[in-house]
Amino acid sequence: MTALGAVFRPQLPPERLREVAQAADDAGLEQLWLWEDCFFEGGVSTASAALAWTRRLRVGVGLLPVPLRNAALAAMEAAALHRMFPGRAVVALGHGVQTWMGQTGARVESPLTLLREHLAATRALLRGERVTTQGRYVRLDDVALVWPPASPPPVLAGATGPRTLRLSGEAADGTVIVAGTAPDDVRRARRLIDEGREAAGRDDRHELVCYLHAATGPDGPARLEAETALGGRPEYGAAGPAAAIAEAAARLAEAGADTVILQPTGDEPDPAGFVRFTAEEVRPLLT
């Protein structure tokens, strides 16, 4: 069965998170995803709060920009989440938006190299290993977590371009794909991920998480059109009743997505209602 979730957009102030997270949990939604977009809300602090306020909900951070986060610190934060809330936290790492990385003074010459090194170090630390590495960007000297997770958790990577998708297949345990990606592009992404997995000799599970633009209500089509027009090209999404959104999600699942996360528009008028709609009306239509 395709897993289903929704996004808490960082355009909402952080004090709104409790209401939305608890509405998602009460409605039986499987997953709630958060973003660490500059310069809105910290991904780990909000994830920790959402997990503490709920009982069953899985909470994903998609994604933590690696230029902003030392690999040892990222592993410490992830390990704490996984120990406090076993089986409920999902963490993804990624390049981050390069203009934002430039604004923070953290932009690097080779984002791909940084992500490769960061994934390798973070995953090793979360496996409980003692790590010494002198990479181009990630440099650790005899570092081991005092409180690693009881079992190694998956570490996902955000990816769009072909080289990053291959890297994700090779070096991550799953991939997060942005909203607007059409089913044919999801198929291409899965092929590129599989190329990376084959090159690395991997045969373990690799979860593919796809965001999906979604809007409901009488003004949903207009809000969705305005949202997707910001990218300057048509983007895949769905507006209207639950059946239309479930159909769009099913097409992503058929193309290879294991998890579909509905992404409301930035001006969604009822964020708590949106997560309830996702759980109570869209979820029953997906198999």
MILOKOL-65010 format. One line per 10 residues: number of its first residue (from 1); for each residue x, y, z of N, C-alpha, C. Coordinates in steps of 0.05 Angstrom, whole numbers, plus 5000, padded with zeros to 4 digits. Each point is the difference from the previous one (the first is absolute). Example, Ala and Ser with C-alpha at 12.3 -4.5 7.8 and 13.67 -1.06 7.14 Angstrom:
1) 5264/4886/5156/4982/5024/5000/5018/5024/5000 ~ 4993/5021/4986/5016/5024/5001/4985/5022/5014
END
This chain:
1) 5017/4976/5000/4983/5024/5000/5018/5025/5000 ~ 4993/5019/4983/5014/5025/4999/4996/5016/5026 ~ 5022/5009/5013/4997/5016/5024/4992/5028/4991 ~ 4985/5014/5018/4990/5026/4993/5005/5020/5023 ~ 5007/5024/4993/5004/5020/5020/4994/5028/4990 ~ 5007/5020/5016/4996/5028/4992/5023/5016/5011 ~ 5002/5025/4989/5021/5018/5008/4989/5022/5019 ~ 5014/5006/5021/4996/5025/5015/5018/5021/4987 ~ 4989/5018/4985/5016/5020/4986/5013/5020/5019 ~ 5025/5007/4996/5013/5020/5017/4990/5028/4997
11) 4982/5004/4980/4987/5027/4999/4981/5004/5024 ~ 4994/4978/5014/4984/5003/5025/5020/5005/5023 ~ 4992/5017/5019/5017/5004/5023/5003/4975/5017 ~ 5022/4996/5013/5005/4975/5014/4979/4994/5022 ~ 4988/5021/5011/4980/4995/5021/4975/4987/4989 ~ 4997/4998/4974/4977/4986/4988/5005/4970/4998 ~ 5025/4991/5004/5007/4972/4995/4985/4981/5018 ~ 4997/5007/5026/4987/4982/5018/4971/4993/4991 ~ 4985/5020/4993/4973/4996/4990/4999/4981/4976 ~ 5018/5004/4981/4999/4984/4976/5010/4972/5005
21) 5022/4997/5016/5010/4973/5006/4980/4984/5015 ~ 4986/5012/5019/4981/4984/5016/4975/4994/4983 ~ 4993/5018/4982/4977/4993/4982/5008/4977/4982 ~ 5025/4999/4990/5009/4978/4983/4999/4974/5016 ~ 5010/5001/5024/5002/4976/5017/4972/4990/5007 ~ 4982/5018/5007/4973/4992/5008/4985/4988/4976 ~ 5006/5010/4976/4986/4991/4976/5012/4974/4989 ~ 5022/4991/5011/5013/4975/4991/5018/5004/4976 ~ 5009/5025/4994/5018/5004/4978/5027/4986/5006 ~ 5012/4988/4980/5024/4985/5004/5025/5017/5005
31) 5003/5021/4984/5024/5016/5001/4995/5030/4998 ~ 5016/5015/5014/5000/5030/4997/5029/5008/4995 ~ 5004/5015/4979/5027/5008/4992/5004/5030/5005 ~ 5024/5007/5008/5009/5027/5006/5023/5007/4982 ~ 5004/5026/4996/5023/5009/4984/5018/5018/5017 ~ 5026/4998/4994/5019/5019/5012/5008/5020/4978 ~ 4980/5016/4991/5005/5021/4981/5012/5024/5014 ~ 5019/5013/4987/5011/5025/5011/4979/5022/4993 ~ 4993/5017/5017/5010/5002/5028/4975/4998/5017 ~ 4987/4977/4999/4974/4996/5013/5003/4986/5027
41) 5000/4973/5000/4999/4984/5025/5021/4978/4999 ~ 5012/4995/5023/5020/4979/5002/4987/4973/4997 ~ 5011/4982/4984/4988/4974/4995/5000/4982/5024 ~ 5022/4999/5015/5002/4981/5022/4983/5009/5024 ~ 5000/5026/5006/4984/5010/5022/4970/4996/4995 ~ 4991/5006/4976/4972/4996/4994/4992/4971/4999 ~ 5018/4983/4989/4994/4971/4999/4998/4989/5029 ~ 5018/5008/5017/5000/4990/5027/4974/5008/5014 ~ 4991/5025/4996/4975/5009/5013/4976/4984/4989 ~ 4999/4997/4973/4978/4986/4988/4999/4971/5010
51) 5022/4987/5003/5001/4973/5010/4991/4999/5029 ~ 5008/5019/5016/4992/5000/5028/4970/5005/5004 ~ 4988/5015/4982/4972/5007/5002/4981/4978/4989 ~ 5011/4980/4987/4984/4980/4987/5007/4972/5011 ~ 4984/4980/4991/5004/4973/5010/5008/4980/4979 ~ 4989/5002/4976/5005/4981/4979/5013/5012/4976 ~ 4997/5025/4996/5008/5013/4975/5030/4998/4995 ~ 5007/4992/4975/5028/5002/4992/5005/5029/4991 ~ 5023/5010/5006/5007/5028/4994/5026/5000/4984 ~ 4999/5011/4976/5023/5001/4983/5011/5028/4997
61) 5026/5003/4998/5013/5025/4994/5011/4998/4972 ~ 4988/5015/4982/5010/4997/4972/5004/5027/4987 ~ 5024/5011/5005/5024/4986/5009/5017/5018/5017 ~ 5022/4989/5011/5020/5016/5014/5022/5007/4980 ~ 5005/5026/4995/5021/5007/4981/5028/4994/5012 ~ 5015/4983/4987/5026/4992/5012/5020/5022/5002 ~ 5000/5021/4983/5020/5021/5005/4996/5014/5027 ~ 4976/4999/5011/4994/5013/5025/5006/4982/5024 ~ 5005/4974/4995/5000/4981/5023/5025/4983/4999 ~ 5017/5003/5019/5023/4981/5004/4989/4972/5002
71) 5014/4981/4988/4990/4972/4999/4997/4988/5028 ~ 5019/5007/5018/4998/4989/5027/4975/5011/5014 ~ 4995/5026/4997/4976/5012/5012/4974/4988/4988 ~ 5000/4997/4973/4976/4988/4988/4995/4972/5011 ~ 5021/4985/5003/4997/4973/5011/4990/5000/5029 ~ 5011/5019/5016/4991/5002/5027/4970/5007/5002 ~ 4992/5019/4983/4972/5008/5000/4982/4977/4991 ~ 5007/4987/4979/4984/4978/4989/4999/4977/5021 ~ 5023/4994/5012/5000/4978/5020/4982/5006/5023 ~ 4999/5025/5009/4983/5007/5023/4971/4997/4992
81) 4992/5008/4976/4973/4997/4991/4992/4970/4999 ~ 5018/4984/4989/4994/4971/4997/4999/4986/5027 ~ 5016/5008/5019/4999/4988/5027/4975/5009/5016 ~ 4993/5025/4997/4977/5010/5015/4973/4991/4988 ~ 5000/4997/4973/4975/4994/4986/5006/4977/4980 ~ 5005/4976/5010/5008/4978/4982/4980/4995/4978 ~ 5010/4998/4976/4984/4993/4977/4982/5023/4989 ~ 5002/5024/5011/4982/5021/4993/5014/5024/4986 ~ 5026/5001/5001/5014/5023/4987/5012/4991/4974 ~ 4999/5018/4980/5012/4996/4974/5017/5024/4994
91) 5025/4996/4994/5018/5023/4994/5012/4997/4972 ~ 4998/5022/4985/5012/5002/4974/5021/5022/4999 ~ 5022/4995/4986/5021/5020/4996/5000/5009/4971 ~ 5009/5024/4995/5001/5009/4973/5018/5024/4996 ~ 5002/5009/4975/5018/5022/4993/4991/5026/5013 ~ 4974/5004/5003/4990/5026/5007/4999/5018/4975 ~ 4985/5022/5002/4998/5019/4978/5026/5016/5000 ~ 5013/5000/4978/5027/5011/4999/5001/5030/5006 ~ 4980/5015/4991/5000/5029/5007/4998/5004/5030 ~ 4984/4983/5013/4998/5002/5029/5026/4992/5013
101) 5013/4980/4990/5026/4991/5011/5021/5023/4997 ~ 4998/5014/4978/5017/5023/4996/4995/5022/5020 ~ 4975/5005/5006/4993/5021/5019/5011/4993/5028 ~ 5002/4975/5007/5010/4992/5026/5030/4997/5001 ~ 5013/5003/4977/5029/4996/5000/5008/4971/4999 ~ 4981/4982/4994/5005/4971/5002/5002/4987/4973 ~ 4997/5015/4978/5000/4988/4973/5027/4988/4994 ~ 5000/4976/4988/5025/4986/4994/5004/4998/4969 ~ 5024/4995/4992/5006/4998/4972/4987/4975/4987 ~ 5000/4978/5015/4989/4975/4989/4978/4989/5019
111) 4975/5008/4996/4979/4990/5017/4998/4969/4999 ~ 5005/4989/4977/4998/4970/4997/5021/4986/5018 ~ 5024/5010/5000/5021/4989/5017/4992/5002/5030 ~ 4991/5023/5007/4992/5004/5028/4977/4981/5008 ~ 4980/4997/4983/4978/4982/5007/5010/4971/5002 ~ 5017/4992/4982/5011/4973/5001/5015/4995/5026 ~ 5017/5018/5007/5016/4997/5025/4982/5001/5025 ~ 4981/5018/4999/4982/5004/5023/4983/4975/5004 ~ 4989/4989/4979/4984/4975/5002/5016/4977/5011 ~ 5024/4997/4990/5017/4978/5009/5006/5003/5030
121) 5007/5024/5009/5008/5003/5028/4975/4998/5018 ~ 4978/5013/4992/4977/4999/5017/4989/4972/5003 ~ 4998/4986/4978/4990/4972/5002/5018/4982/5017 ~ 5026/5004/4997/5019/4984/5016/4997/5006/5030 ~ 4997/5025/5006/4997/5007/5029/4974/4989/5011 ~ 4978/5001/4984/4975/4989/5009/5000/4970/5002 ~ 5019/4987/4986/5004/4971/5004/5016/4994/5025 ~ 5009/5020/5014/5015/4996/5024/5030/4997/4995 ~ 5009/5007/4976/5028/4997/4994/5017/5024/5011 ~ 5025/4995/5003/5019/5021/5007/5013/5010/4974
131) 4998/5025/4994/5006/5010/4974/5024/5020/5001 ~ 5019/4994/4983/5022/5019/4994/5000/5004/4970 ~ 4997/5024/4990/5000/5004/4972/5011/5028/4994 ~ 5015/5003/4979/5011/5026/4992/4992/5005/4971 ~ 4975/5006/4996/4990/5006/4973/5005/5029/4992 ~ 4989/5007/4978/5003/5027/4990/4985/5019/5019 ~ 4977/4992/5010/4984/5017/5017/4994/4988/5028 ~ 4997/4974/5001/4993/4986/5025/5025/4989/5012 ~ 5007/5010/5024/5025/4991/5013/4993/4994/5029 ~ 5003/4975/5007/4994/4990/5026/5024/4985/5011
141) 5006/5003/5025/5024/4987/5013/4990/4983/5023 ~ 4998/4974/4996/4994/4982/5021/4973/5007/5014 ~ 4979/5003/4984/4974/5009/5010/4981/4976/5001 ~ 4987/4996/5022/4979/4980/5003/4978/5011/5018 ~ 4975/4993/4993/4978/5008/5017/4999/4985/5026 ~ 4996/5014/5022/4996/4986/5025/4973/4986/5001 ~ 4980/5012/4987/4972/4989/5000/4991/4996/4972 ~ 5012/4981/4986/4989/4994/4973/4973/4986/5002 ~ 4984/5001/4979/4974/4986/5000/5004/4970/5005 ~ 4979/4988/5010/5001/4971/5006/5005/4984/4975
151) 4990/5009/4977/5005/4988/4975/5004/5022/4979 ~ 5016/4995/4980/5007/5022/4981/4975/5010/4985 ~ 4993/5025/5003/4976/5011/4986/5007/5007/4971 ~ 4981/5000/4982/5005/5009/4973/5006/5030/4999 ~ 5018/5008/4983/5006/5028/4995/4993/5005/4970 ~ 4982/5018/4995/4991/5006/4973/5015/5024/4989 ~ 4999/5003/4974/5013/5023/4987/4980/5013/4981 ~ 5000/5027/5000/4984/5014/4981/5015/5002/4974 ~ 4986/4995/4978/5014/5000/4974/4982/5008/4978 ~ 5012/5014/4980/4985/5007/4976/5016/4993/4975
161) 5025/5009/4998/5016/4996/4976/5010/4971/4998 ~ 5008/4992/4976/5009/4972/4995/5023/4991/5018 ~ 5020/5017/5004/5023/4992/5016/4992/4996/5029 ~ 4983/5018/5010/4992/4997/5028/4982/4976/5004 ~ 4983/4995/4980/4983/4976/5002/5016/4974/5001 ~ 5021/4999/4983/5017/4976/5000/5015/4999/5027 ~ 5009/5023/5010/5014/5000/5026/4981/4991/5022 ~ 4975/5008/4999/4981/4992/5020/4996/4969/5000 ~ 4999/4989/4976/4997/4971/4999/5025/4986/5011 ~ 5023/5012/4996/5025/4988/5009/5004/5003/5030
171) 4995/5024/5010/5009/5007/5027/4979/5006/5020 ~ 4974/5001/4992/4979/5005/5019/4981/4976/5002 ~ 4981/5001/5019/4982/4978/5004/4972/5006/4988 ~ 4997/5023/4988/4975/5009/4988/5004/5027/4987 ~ 4981/5008/4984/5002/5025/4985/4974/5016/5003 ~ 5003/5026/5003/4977/5018/5001/5000/5017/4975 ~ 4977/5001/4986/4998/5014/4974/4980/5023/5004 ~ 5006/5023/4988/4984/5024/5004/4973/4997/4987 ~ 4981/5017/5010/4974/5002/4987/5002/5011/4972 ~ 4981/4992/4983/5001/5009/4973/5011/4979/4981
181) 5012/4979/5011/5013/4979/4984/4978/4982/4989 ~ 4999/4998/4973/4979/4984/4987/5007/4970/5001 ~ 4980/4983/4997/5005/4971/5001/5023/4990/4982 ~ 5002/5010/4976/5021/4991/4982/5028/5008/5011 ~ 5001/5023/5013/5025/5009/5012/5006/4984/5026 ~ 4980/4991/5013/5004/4982/5023/5012/4973/4991 ~ 4990/4990/4977/5011/4976/4989/5030/5003/4993 ~ 5006/5023/4988/5028/5005/4993/5017/5002/5025 ~ 4989/5013/5021/5015/5003/5025/5005/4972/5012 ~ 4980/4983/4999/5004/4973/5011/5021/4985/4985
191) 5001/5003/4973/5020/4987/4985/5028/5010/5007 ~ 5003/5026/5004/5026/5011/5007/5008/4991/5028 ~ 4981/5000/5018/5006/4990/5027/5009/4971/4999 ~ 4987/4984/4984/5007/4972/4997/5028/4996/4988 ~ 5007/5018/4982/5027/5000/4989/5021/5004/5022 ~ 4995/5019/5017/5018/5004/5023/5001/4976/5019 ~ 4977/4989/5005/4999/4976/5017/5016/4977/4988 ~ 4996/4996/4974/5015/4978/4987/5030/5005/5001 ~ 5008/5024/4995/5029/5007/5001/5012/4995/5027 ~ 4983/5004/5021/5010/4996/5027/4996/4972/5010
201) 4987/4983/4984/4994/4973/5008/4980/4998/5023 ~ 4980/5018/5000/4980/5000/5021/4975/4986/4991 ~ 4988/4984/5018/4975/4987/4994/4980/5003/5023 ~ 5006/5020/5018/4982/5005/5022/4977/5018/4991 ~ 4980/5004/5017/4977/5017/4992/5009/5029/4997 ~ 4989/5013/4980/5005/5029/4996/4973/5014/4996 ~ 4992/5015/5020/4974/5013/5000/5000/5025/4982 ~ 4981/5003/4983/4997/5023/4983/4976/5017/5010 ~ 5006/5024/5010/4979/5018/5010/4996/5022/4980 ~ 4975/5004/4992/4994/5021/4980/4980/5020/5012
211) 5006/5025/4999/4981/5020/5007/4981/5004/4977 ~ 4975/5008/5006/4980/5004/4979/4985/5026/5007 ~ 5001/5020/4981/4984/5024/5003/4970/4992/5003 ~ 4986/5011/5019/4972/4993/5004/4985/5023/5012 ~ 4976/5004/4990/4983/5022/5011/4971/4990/4998 ~ 4984/5007/5020/4972/4993/5000/4983/5024/5007 ~ 4974/4996/4999/4982/5022/5005/4993/5014/4974 ~ 4980/5018/5001/4990/5013/4975/5021/5017/4986 ~ 5020/5011/5015/5021/5016/4988/5025/4984/4996 ~ 4999/4973/5004/5024/4984/4998/5013/5001/4972
221) 4986/4998/4978/5013/5001/4974/5015/5027/4995 ~ 4988/5022/5009/5013/5026/4996/5025/5002/5017 ~ 4998/4991/5025/5024/5001/5018/5022/4982/4989 ~ 4993/4976/4990/5020/4982/4990/5013/5012/4975 ~ 4985/5012/4982/5011/5012/4976/5019/5023/5007 ~ 4992/5016/5020/5018/5022/5008/5026/4989/5013 ~ 4997/4979/5015/5024/4989/5013/5019/4988/4980 ~ 4990/4984/4982/5018/4986/4981/5011/5019/4978 ~ 4986/5023/4996/5009/5019/4980/5026/5014/5009 ~ 5006/4999/5026/5024/5013/5010/5025/4987/4989
231) 4998/4974/4992/5023/4987/4989/5006/5007/4971 ~ 4981/5013/4987/5004/5008/4972/4994/4979/4980 ~ 4990/4977/5009/4993/4979/4981/4978/4983/5013 ~ 4984/4986/4984/4979/4983/5011/5012/4979/5019 ~ 4987/4996/5022/5009/4980/5019/4978/4980/5007 ~ 5008/4976/5006/4980/4979/5006/4988/5005/5027 ~ 4973/4998/5002/4986/5004/5025/4971/4993/4996 ~ 4984/5004/5021/4972/4994/4998/4984/5019/5018 ~ 4977/5008/4990/4981/5017/5015/4972/4989/4997 ~ 4984/5005/5021/4973/4991/4999/4993/4981/5022
241) 4981/4981/4995/4992/4982/5021/5021/4978/5005 ~ 4995/4984/5021/5019/4980/5008/5006/4980/4977 ~ 4980/4994/4984/5005/4980/4978/5021/5010/4980 ~ 4999/5026/4994/5020/5011/4981/5028/4999/5012 ~ 5002/5007/5025/5026/5000/5013/5010/4971/5004 ~ 4983/4982/5007/5008/4972/5003/5009/4988/4973 ~ 4987/5008/4979/5008/4990/4973/5028/5010/4993 ~ 5006/5025/5005/5027/5010/4995/5020/4986/5017 ~ 4994/4995/5025/5018/4986/5018/5005/4971/4990 ~ 4978/4987/4991/5003/4973/4990/5018/4998/4976
251) 4999/5021/4983/5017/5000/4976/5030/5002/5009 ~ 5006/5015/5020/5027/5001/5010/5008/4973/5012 ~ 4982/4987/5014/5006/4974/5011/5005/4979/4978 ~ 4984/5001/4979/5004/4982/4978/5027/5005/4986 ~ 5010/5025/5002/5025/5007/4987/5024/4992/5017 ~ 4995/4992/5026/5022/4991/5016/5002/5013/5028 ~ 4982/5018/5006/5001/5013/5027/4989/4981/5021 ~ 5015/4997/5022/4991/4984/5022/4983/5017/5019 ~ 5006/5025/5002/4986/5019/5018/4993/5025/4984 ~ 4975/5009/5003/4992/5025/4988/4992/5020/5022
261) 5012/5023/4999/4995/5021/5020/4985/5023/4987 ~ 4976/5005/5008/4985/5022/4988/5010/5027/5010 ~ 5006/5017/4981/5011/5026/5006/4979/5022/4995 ~ 4989/5011/5021/4980/5021/4996/5013/5025/4989 ~ 4983/5018/4990/5011/5026/4991/5009/5016/5024 ~ 5017/5019/4995/5011/5017/5021/4978/5016/5014 ~ 4978/5005/4986/4978/5015/5011/4976/4983/5008 ~ 5005/4974/5005/4979/4982/5009/4985/5013/5024 ~ 4973/5004/4998/4986/5014/5021/4995/4983/5025 ~ 5002/4974/4998/4993/4983/5023/5020/4977/5002
271) 5024/5005/5010/5020/4978/5001/4992/4976/5016 ~ 4986/5003/5022/4991/4977/5016/4979/4985/4984 ~ 4982/5015/4987/4980/4987/4983/5012/4985/4977 ~ 5022/5010/4989/5014/4987/4978/5011/4972/5009 ~ 5012/4999/5023/5011/4973/5008/4977/4981/5007 ~ 4978/5010/5011/4977/4983/5004/4988/4990/4974 ~ 4998/5018/4980/4991/4993/4974/5017/4978/4988 ~ 5027/5003/5003/5018/4980/4989/4996/4973/5012 ~ 4996/4999/5027/4997/4975/5014/4973/4987/4996 ~ 4979/5017/5001/4973/4989/5001/4987/4997/4973
281) 5008/5016/4980/4987/4999/4974/5018/4989/4978 ~ 5026/5007/5000/5018/4991/4979/5010/4972/5006 ~ 5008/4995/5025/5012/4974/5008/4982/4976/4993 ~ 4974/5001/5005/4983/4976/4994/4999/4994/4970 ~ 5007/5019/4983/4999/4996/4971/5025/4989/4988 ~ 5022/4998/5017/5026/4990/4991/5003/4971/5010 ~ 5012/4983/4984/5005/4973/5009/5030/4995/5000
END
